[in-house]
Amino acid sequence: MKKIFIIAAGILVVTVLLGLWMQMAGASIDTVPAKKMAGKLGLPQIFWPFALPGFGAIVMLASGLSKYETILQKLNSNDLGKSDFIIGLSLLFGPVLAFIMQGGMALYVFGLVDKGDLMKASVGLGLIFFLAMGNYIGTTQRGSPAGLRTPWSAHNDRIWFKTQRFLGRGLVLLSLSGITMLFFDDPMGVMWKFFAALVSLKVLAVSYSYFLWRNEKRQPDLIPKSN
């Protein structure tokens, strides 16, 4: 896990250097989308190369705090399980997204790509992240912070596995649908539709775990013994 933090920090440093290179190469500040981001953050325009790396660091920090206890346990371990892959991936997501956006911005400013392609790349990266999560979330052990934890899903291994499999398959389906829609729809529209569907999916997964728990409570003879 320590290596993941080092890689994430390295990506953020490279992202900052890329922004500074754009500034030194004479990129017109008026055409740099990060100018608006720096303005919203109340930063002088000279600091715009740091806006996206700062965003990436905040996303990584938020992800780390949400899995604080697990990260502490794994910090000095090089032997990471499948469920830990999701935690590592979520830590890298913010820095990688910032790097992709900063690199895409450079291509856009110097006329190598248009704004639409830049947005498609950013949204596409996010969808690939959720696709990877969907593939691995069903492998998590009961109680893992990488899975969907509810009072009902944690009741026993059977309910946990079924809940995570339901959520994982839903994430894969939504992600593949979103990636397909990127070829035909506005990237921002795809992003908002995806997140609306994601909220609905999580509500369904929580409800599904409760349904499984209630079903077992009504049929106590079918409840498997759990340690």
N, C-alpha and C positions, 0 to 999 in steps of 0.2 A: 504493500500500500504506500510505503514511503516513496518508492520509485514513481508511482502514479502522481504524487504531489510534485516531485521534481520535474516530471515530464510536463505537467500542467503549467508549472511556473515558467519552464523554458518556452512553452508555446506563447505565453503572455509576453515574455521578453521579446521574442521574435516579432510578435504583433506590434509592440511599441516601436521597435526598430523599423518595421515596414512603414508605419505611419510617419516617423521622422524622415525616412528616406523620401517619401512622397512630398513632404514639406520642403526638403532641401532640393528636390528635383524640380521644384517650381510648379507644383500642382496648384491650380487656382482654388483658393479657399472657397470662393463663391460656388464652385461646382462640387465640392466635397460634401456628401450627405451628412457626415459626422459633425459638420459645423452646427447643424440644427441641434444635434444631441448635446454638443458641448454647451450651446446656448441654454438649453433646457436645464442643464446641470449648474448653470450659473458660472461656468468657467470662461476665462478669456479665450479668444479664438486661437491663440498660440498653443493652447493645450488640447486642441481637437484630436491629435494623434493618440491621446491617452483615453479618449472617451470609450471606444469599443473594448480595449483591454480592461478598463475599469468595470465595464458591464460584464465581461467574461469572469473577472475575479469575483464579482458579487454573486453571480450565478453559482460559481464553484463553492463559495463560502456558504451560501444558503443550502446547497446540496450536502455539504459536509456537516453542517449543524443538524440537519434532519436525520443524519446517521452517525451522530457524534460517538455514541458508546461503541458501536461496531467498529468504527474507524480506529478508535483507541486500542481495541483488542487486536486489530490486524496491522497496526502501524509498523511493527517490526517483523512482520511475517512475510515471507516470500512465497508461501504455499497458500494460494488463494483458491477457494472453491468456485463452483459455477455461480452460486448466488452472489459471491463477492464481485463477480465480473460486472454485474449491474451497478454496484456501488462505484467501482472504478470508472465505468463508462459515464455515470452521471457526474462524477467529479471532472472528467475531461470534457464534457459536453460544452460548458460555458467557454473555456479557453479556445477550443477548436472552432466553435461557432464565431467567436470574435475574430480569430485568424482568417477564417473563410470570408467573413464580411469585409475585413480590412483589405485582404488580397483582392476580392472582387471590386472593392471601391477603387483600388489602384488601376485595375483594368478598365473600369468605367470612366474614371477621370481622364485617362490617357487615350480614350476612344477605342478600346479594344473589345469591350462588351457594352451592351445597353443596360438600362436600369432593370428591365424586365428579366434579363438573364441573371442579373445579380440577385434579385428577389427569389427567383426560382431555385438558385443554388442554396440560398440561406434556408428557405422553407424545406427544400429537399433534404438538407442535412438533418433538420429536426425530425422529419418523418423517418429517416433511416435510423436515427437514435431510438425512436419508439418502436420501430420494427425489430431492432436488436433486443430491446427490453422484452418485447412480446415473445421472442424466441427463447429467452432464458428465464423468464419469471416463473415458469412452471417447474423449474428445477430447484427452486428455493426450499430450504428446510423450514419447518413450522416455527413461526416467531421471527423469521428473518426480516430485517427492516427493508429489504429489497422487495418483499412481497406485500400484498394487500392485507394488513393486519386489522381485524375486527374482533370483538369479543367472541363472535361465533366461528370465524375461520380458525381461530387459535384453539378451539375446543378439542379437536383431535386431528390426527394426520389425514384422515380421509376427507374431512371438510376442507382442511387447508389445501390439499392437493387439487380437489375439484374446483375450489374458488380461484386458485392461481391459474389453473388450466383454462378456465372460463375467461379470466381477464387477459391471459396471454394470447389466446386465440383471437379475442376481440381486438387487441392491440395490433396484431399482425394484419387482420382484415382491414381495420381502419387505416393503417399506415400504407398498405398496398393500394387501397382505394384513393388515398390522398396523393400518392406518387403518380398514379394514373391520371388523376384530375389535373395535375400540374401541366400536362401537355395540352389541356383544353380550356383551362379556367385561369382567372387572375390569381397569382400566388397568395396575395393577402386574403382573398376570398376563400381560398383553399385552407389557409391557416386557421381562420376563424371558424369555418365549418368543422375542421378537424377537432379543434379544442372543444367546441360545443358537443360534438359526438363523444369525445373523450370523457367529458363530465358525465354524460348520460351512461356511458359504459361503466364507469366507476360506481355510479348509483345502482346500476343493475347488478354488478358484481357483489356489492355489499348486501343487496336484497337477496341475491342468490345464496350467499353464505348463511344469512338468517333463515331462509327457506330450508336449507339442508339441516341446520341445527334444530329447527322446529320439527322437521320430519323425524329426526332421530329421537327427540324428546317424546314424541308420540308413540314411537316404537322402541322402547328401551331394550328389548331383546336383541335388536339389530345393531346397537351401539357397540363398535369395536373398543376393546380395552386400549387405553393409551397410558404411556408411562408418565 
